[in-house]
């Protein structure tokens, strides 16, 4: 919801995270926080399988290119993220459509009905179930590139600990920092994706059409 706001002039603008939680709870009830839960649940298994399988395959291919290990991990992560995005994007379109619907949970269509409506009205292409694909490619590609590149390079700097508890903390800490940095860097793509896949400001007019143009518009209007 934060990502589809269009500045302070937006009538649906939330003042803070707490205000957003309160408003959703008051208007849409407890189940309002779980709108669009089914698409990511359905996508999670194939998403993870594609991410890690393709990462290993790209890593093997890059082994023939004699790249430095740090660069090879980053490029393999980029490749896995781009591949993952193609699988995930249709689920994201349905999820965002459901999450931006401000009706009560019981009043909105199911995930399958929503997907059918999108296909019926807009098809399977870049205006329908694959809308915002470029932004999704950027979001997952950048995230995985930074995450895998940072994780595998930093992991080798800190020695393996024989104590299993300390070893867990070592891996957990590196993973936490890697994910945080990757999220900070890829969030502009995520905002662009939500603007493109969510409702347009004026019904019938497409303001947010392409990834980088959407980023430029958001930057110009909202900083």
Buried (B, 14 or more C-beta within 10 A) or exposed (E): BEBBBBEEEEEEBBEEEEEBBEBBEEEBEEEBEEBBBBBBEBBEEEBEEBBEEBBEBBBEEBEEEEBEBBEBBBBBBBBBBBBBBBBBBBBBBBBBBBBBBBEEBEEBBEBEEBBEEBEEEBEEEBEBBBBBBBBBBBBBBBBBBBBBBBBBBBBEEEEEEEEEEEEEEBBEEBBEEBBEBBBEBBBBBBBBBBBBBBBBEEEEEEEBBBBEEBBEBBEEEEE
